[in-house]
Amino acid sequence: MNPSELLAHPVRLRIVHALSGRVATTAQLCARIPDVSKATVYRHIDLLAEHGILEVAGERRVRGVVERSYRLRRERAVIDADTAAAATVDEHRRIFAMAMAILQAEFQTYLDSETADPATDLVGYRQHAIWLDRGELTRMIDDLRAVVAPRLAHEATPNRDPYLLSPILFPLASAEPAEQDRA
């Protein structure tokens, strides 16, 4: 199974999100994804570990059972540009729908927590329609990458909270600007 097949699953992608920048046991992951059965979480952790997306970070004996903690191998949890470019329109539809379902599930999990405070937590979900030529689009994407990429390497610390950032960018239905807007 290639990384795109592995990551194009809602439970597996939520596990990847939960392990971003941290180490966690299976029990901790089950607590982080409470709407998914423990058996399902265990099965998907095993699959991700078997294919090298996760690695065992440690083991310890707990009441006679070995408890493993896992870490994400970021370099393996990537869908490369060639694979994304080769996806069919229907595959893009399916992957986008899955990504939106995960976003909804993660947001619901956040809102259901006792400490949820969207205003204090600076929660945002704005959408903007912007006009860009190809060069401006490329520069904007480069600028966003320059801002986000260094932060992807941040590790969990007592002073940091995890945030889910989910940029979505696509062209709107083609429409010519009104004549007065062209001037």
ABEGO torsion letter per residue (X at the ends): XBAAAAAABAAAAAAAAAABGBBBBAAAAAAABAABBAAAAAAAAAAAAAAGABBBABBBBBGGBBBBBBBBBAAABBBBAAAAAABBAAAAAAAAAAAAAAAAAAAAAAAABAABBAAAAGBBBBBBBBBBBAAAAAAAAAAAAAAAAAAAABBBBAABBBBBBBBBBBBBBBBBBBAAAAX
